[in-house]
Amino acid sequence: MTTHLVCSLCQTPDSQWLLSYTEADPAGEGTREALLTLGNGYLATRGAAPEDTADGVRYPATYVAGVYNRLTSRVHGHARDDESIVNLPNWLPVTFRAEDGPWFAPGAYEVEHWHEVLDMQHGVLLREAFVRDPARRRTHLRQERLVSLNRPHTAALRTVLTPIDWDGTLHVRSLLDGEVRNDNVAAFDALAKEHLGEPLTGRHGDTYWLVAETNQSEIRVAMAARTLLRREDRPVIAAVRDVEDPRRAGYRLSLSVSPGVPVTVDKTVTVFTSRDKAISEPLEAARIELNATPGFDSLRKEHFLAWEHLWKRFHLSFQGDDGTAERRAVNLHIFHVAQTLSRNTADLDVGVPARGLHGEGYRGHIFWDELFVFPILNLRMPELTRALLLYRYRRLPQARLLARETGASGALFPWQSGSDGREETPREFFNPRSGRWMADNSRRQYHIDIAVAYNIWLYYQATADVDFLAAYGAELLVEIARFWASLAEYDSADDRYHLRGVMGPDEFHDGYPERPGVGLDDNAYVNIMTAWTFARVQEVHEILGGHHTEDLWQRLGVTADELRQWDHLSRRLHVPFLPGGLLAQFEGYADLEELDWAAYRAKYGGIGRLDLILESEGDTTNRYKASKQPDVLMLFYLLSVEELVPVLERLGYAFDPETIPETIAYYQARTSHGSTLSRVVHSWVSSRGNRQGSWELLCEALSADLADTQGGTTREGIHLGAMAGTVDILQRCYTGLETRADALRLHPCLPENLKWLDFDLRYRGHWLHFQISHEQVLVRARPGAAAPVDVIVDGRRHVLGGGERILHRLPEKPPHSSSCP
């Protein structure tokens, strides 16, 4: 008897909420796995199939936020230590076979049809397939996977198997696999990979478990699982046989099946580590949680509700040119930000991982990407920003030590951070083009301190959280100001202070051609933002002021002389300019050679990583006016003209805002876009002068991970900062939204390609609903008891209280104008 079945996923219409794949693509499998990752802010699992093993094409992996381990490797004759996020035991494995046939696995069966869908609205991964084993027996497979947003320690997998043209014995194997290592990044092949010791396994009844421990950080990780069978909505009692493998826990279930009668296999897993709070011991906690976890249907229902609530927090809709494709890309970016950093993250001592919990790129380290992520969270989940800022505060002791190591005072946060806040940036990285290891001097990117200061200030402006400033923010800002003050060198020849031996955001320049690796002098971004930081510290001193915080300033040892010094530095730092009057990237930039961009593009095609190309030719990017990503332009990304001009005037420079478009054009022509953040920043800074160009750059940024435009990097983890940055372009850039000087400001400049925007934000206790088009701005405040707030639209001030609204008509712009005022 043959049963006729159809693919139910194939009947689903195209949607902005669905990311769908219907054809196998071994070359792109790693990228898909990263994009199909499911997480909940505590743990995340890549989108590999349950029957997959790490084989060079596929890479199943699960990560828990904050679980790191340090290993020592020997690389061309010397030892190096690297701390990495740890690939934990694989909870996914579920496979089947008919009678004595082979287990379903890649290459073992003929796949007649295959369809995989990420449902972003509900946070589930769906898969459907028709497969045929070597004996020509056909089976229909449907799977649904979730990582519970409501229960952060719980994940579940439902598999429905339907024999199509056969009967007999169906065997189902369900495992927890401890035979794992870190093997996601090809560039790390020469490094040690074994982070877990020998696991302990066991079973009692239908519950089986596996416990492993990291071999340096000694974090115990426990997983408990159960696998239940149902047929025609009734439990099935199956024959059980334990899997005899010291590194795996689980069993094989066997039962008789008939054509057309589906068998449902529900696997539920709980995960705890010894870092978790309010537990006695990880395995005990995992078993208790598993016993308290409901069945798959109830688990899914509460998971869907949690995602419904989360999407209300992150609501953002718009109408663009491409319709569904653009909205799908934006939803995907919001989805990955929201599931990497959720309310479950707030109680953890973790930061913002640059590659999410989606892979092992950058070893799971924390960089400055929070600078691009926090603007989304500040205005939607400010309580989460607060918690993530405390990751930095808890690591102040290490930041102080790092400052001392550089010969400075105050605190210097590391460019790459992991568990305890020490500098994790390696001193070399591998160039696959040349086969050589290159020096990595990016630990000189001291501007990470500026990012921390900026994040504190933006959080305060969005929330008016004075208590945070008093308890944590002021101390962070003071120590950052002390670092920069101790680094500043006075030169009587120009009566200016200089910051030497640093790097800006552009990683192509770590020194001068004749002095590589020692840093640069007077990077414009660093110097101007340092002056901005000095001014903000003084402002915080005034905000907190008063008698009740006198003990704070005494505890921090802040004196009137020190405040005067910071004020003086905020007025006398040197800023370099090019001969034509444009801001120079750093002192001496004008002396560098021009690169023949056309020749290199013709020769190599993609030249994003020009540093690798030139090194393979025996050359260096230090010689050229060439940037990996924006440097000077970061000033226009972080500061509006209304903020930037006063900073430069305070420094004694008569800055003409009319030079900004020329400055943007100058550096755009000399940027390789070697970072996914690059097009985000370029789109932002182009938005007023070249609306069409800005939109095109945004669309390119939206496709960066979807199309893996960086050439294989997405498989190592999505680019979280770039994903958040694209959303922020819609949220703040095109609306001209600022939280500045105790007011929310709007100055919309929508590209012609964008018809309207509709979103909700939280500002100083109010939930505000925005509807913005080319014709008008409508802002509604939900009813609430928060104090009224100032909202300034195109220079016109409104006072908005709970339940009130603002309707502001925008002036007509010339049709098809490429710029905005």
Helices and strands as residue ranges (DSSP letters): G 9-11, E 18-21, G 26-28, H 29-35, E 38-39, E 43-45, E 62-64, E 68-75, E 78-85, E 94-98, E 110-119, E 124-132, E 138-147, E 154-163, E 168-177, G 186-188, E 200-204, E 207-213, E 220-231, E 234-235, E 239-242, E 248-257, E 263-273, H 282-292, H 296-313, E 316-319, H 324-340, G 361-364, H 370-378, H 382-394, H 396-405, E 428-431, E 436-439, G 442-444, H 448-463, H 466-468, I 469-473, H 474-487, E 489-491, E 496-498, E 500-502, E 520-521, H 524-544, G 547-549, H 550-556, H 560-572, G 589-591, H 597-604, H 610-616, G 621-623, H 634-638, H 641-650, G 657-659, H 660-668, H 676-686, H 691-702, G 714-716, H 720-728, I 729-733, E 738-740, E 743-746, E 756-763, E 766-773, E 776-781, E 789-793, E 796-800, E 805-809
